Amino acid sequence: MSVDLMNILRRLDDPAGLEFPDGYSRAEADASFDRLIEQIESRFSVNCEIDRDIQDSAQYGRIDVPEEATVRGMRIVFLVSKFKPLAMIAADNPGAFLGTDEARAEGALDLADLGKAEQALVESGYVVIPEELLTTRYDGVARLVFHGSGEPDWWDRFFGSF
């Protein structure tokens, strides 16, 4: 891949901004998220479940494509970080599979559905960060107040709660 995804994570990892980056605009985030909703609902020909009120978190919002709109009958979840352009895709729920490759290998995610999902994110200005990368140990510069067990990971940094 030509994009160095870890470099993007490190560039956005400012210890002064844990919940949102410097210069964050709720209006711009709302507009980007609205464009993404439009893209996803158009591609999957369905109304999605939307959550954009995620408090005390670096996560901006979540879009769920219902199982009846997917080839394999498995919900597809999009998570968008307040740290644009970061976004991720999961089959069923984040953590249900160790990424989209595993979900595809287990027959839970269709390649054509994944392509539609990735294209919707890219055309809306987001970068797809694989769940496998987000679940690697966090070794950045911010001091995270971690509420889980074990060591924090990049998921905690850009999608987790504070």
C-alpha positions as CSV (number, residue, x, y, z in Angstrom):
1,M,0.0,0.0,0.0
2,S,1.3,3.4,-0.9
3,V,-0.1,5.1,2.2
4,D,1.9,4.6,5.4
5,L,-0.9,4.2,7.8
6,M,1.2,4.1,11.0
7,N,2.8,7.4,9.9
8,I,-0.7,8.9,9.7
9,L,-1.5,7.6,13.3
10,R,1.8,9.0,14.6
11,R,1.2,12.4,12.9
12,L,-2.2,12.8,14.5
13,D,-1.0,11.7,17.9
14,D,-0.7,15.1,19.6
15,P,-0.5,14.8,23.4
16,A,-2.4,18.1,23.8
17,G,-5.5,16.8,22.0
18,L,-6.7,13.4,23.4
19,E,-10.4,13.7,22.6
20,F,-10.1,15.7,19.4
21,P,-7.3,17.4,17.4
22,D,-6.3,21.0,17.5
23,G,-8.6,23.0,15.1
24,Y,-11.4,20.5,15.4
25,S,-14.6,21.8,13.9
26,R,-17.9,20.0,14.9
27,A,-19.6,21.6,11.8
28,E,-16.9,20.2,9.5
29,A,-17.1,16.8,11.2
30,D,-20.9,16.8,10.8
31,A,-20.7,17.7,7.1
32,S,-18.2,15.0,6.4
33,F,-20.2,12.4,8.3
34,D,-23.4,13.4,6.5
35,R,-21.6,12.9,3.2
36,L,-20.4,9.5,4.4
37,I,-23.9,8.4,5.4
38,E,-25.2,9.4,2.0
39,Q,-22.5,7.4,0.3
40,I,-23.1,4.3,2.4
41,E,-26.9,4.4,2.2
42,S,-26.7,4.9,-1.5
43,R,-24.3,2.0,-2.1
44,F,-26.2,-0.4,0.1
45,S,-29.7,0.9,-0.8
46,V,-30.8,1.0,2.8
47,N,-31.3,3.4,5.7
48,C,-28.6,2.8,8.3
49,E,-28.5,3.1,12.0
50,I,-26.6,6.2,12.9
51,D,-24.9,7.2,16.2
52,R,-23.1,10.5,16.3
53,D,-23.4,11.3,20.0
54,I,-20.5,9.4,21.4
55,Q,-19.4,11.3,24.4
56,D,-16.0,11.3,26.2
57,S,-14.4,9.6,23.2
58,A,-12.1,10.2,20.3
59,Q,-14.7,8.5,18.2
60,Y,-17.1,10.8,16.3
61,G,-19.7,8.4,15.1
62,R,-20.9,5.0,14.0
63,I,-22.9,3.8,11.0
64,D,-24.4,0.3,11.0
65,V,-25.4,-1.2,7.7
66,P,-28.1,-3.7,8.6
67,E,-27.5,-7.4,7.9
68,E,-30.4,-7.6,5.3
69,A,-28.5,-5.2,3.1
70,T,-25.3,-7.3,2.9
71,V,-24.5,-10.4,0.8
72,R,-23.5,-12.5,3.8
73,G,-26.3,-11.4,6.1
74,M,-23.8,-9.8,8.6
75,R,-24.0,-6.2,9.7
76,I,-21.2,-3.9,8.6
77,V,-20.1,-1.3,11.0
78,F,-18.3,2.0,10.1
79,L,-16.5,3.9,12.9
80,V,-15.3,7.4,12.3
81,S,-12.7,9.1,14.6
82,K,-12.8,12.8,15.5
83,F,-9.2,12.7,14.1
84,K,-10.1,12.9,10.4
85,P,-9.3,11.1,8.2
86,L,-9.3,8.0,10.4
87,A,-12.1,5.5,9.9
88,M,-12.5,1.7,10.2
89,I,-14.8,-1.0,9.0
90,A,-15.8,-4.1,10.9
91,A,-18.1,-7.1,10.3
92,D,-20.8,-7.5,13.0
93,N,-19.0,-5.3,15.6
94,P,-15.4,-4.1,16.2
95,G,-13.6,-7.0,17.9
96,A,-16.0,-9.7,16.6
97,F,-13.3,-10.6,14.1
98,L,-9.6,-9.6,14.0
99,G,-10.2,-7.4,11.0
100,T,-11.9,-7.6,7.7
101,D,-9.5,-10.3,6.3
102,E,-10.6,-12.7,9.1
103,A,-14.2,-11.8,8.6
104,R,-13.9,-12.6,4.9
105,A,-12.0,-15.8,5.5
106,E,-14.8,-17.0,7.9
107,G,-17.5,-16.1,5.4
108,A,-19.0,-13.2,7.3
109,L,-18.0,-10.5,4.9
110,D,-18.4,-10.4,1.1
111,L,-15.6,-8.9,-0.9
112,A,-18.0,-6.8,-3.0
113,D,-19.6,-5.4,0.2
114,L,-16.2,-4.6,1.6
115,G,-15.3,-2.9,-1.7
116,K,-18.5,-0.7,-1.5
117,A,-17.7,0.1,2.1
118,E,-14.1,1.1,1.5
119,Q,-15.0,3.1,-1.6
120,A,-17.7,5.1,0.4
121,L,-15.0,6.0,3.0
122,V,-12.4,7.0,0.4
123,E,-14.8,9.1,-1.6
124,S,-15.9,10.8,1.6
125,G,-12.3,11.8,2.4
126,Y,-11.5,9.2,5.0
127,V,-8.6,6.7,5.2
128,V,-9.5,3.1,6.1
129,I,-7.4,2.0,9.1
130,P,-7.4,-1.8,9.5
131,E,-8.6,-3.1,12.8
132,E,-5.4,-5.2,12.9
133,L,-3.3,-2.1,13.0
134,L,-5.5,-0.4,15.6
135,T,-5.2,-3.3,17.9
136,T,-1.4,-3.1,18.1
137,R,0.2,-1.8,21.3
138,Y,0.1,2.0,21.6
139,D,3.6,3.4,21.7
140,G,2.8,7.1,20.9
141,V,3.5,10.3,22.7
142,A,0.2,11.0,24.5
143,R,-0.4,9.9,28.1
144,L,-3.6,7.8,27.8
145,V,-5.9,7.3,30.8
146,F,-6.6,3.7,30.0
147,H,-9.7,2.0,31.4
148,G,-9.2,-1.5,29.9
149,S,-7.0,-4.4,30.9
150,G,-3.5,-4.9,29.6
151,E,-1.7,-2.3,27.5
152,P,-3.5,0.5,25.6
153,D,-3.5,0.2,21.8
154,W,-4.0,2.6,18.9
155,W,-7.8,1.8,19.0
156,D,-7.9,3.3,22.5
157,R,-6.0,6.4,21.2
158,F,-8.3,7.2,18.3
159,F,-11.6,5.5,18.9
160,G,-11.7,4.8,22.7
161,S,-13.3,6.5,25.6
162,F,-11.7,8.8,28.2
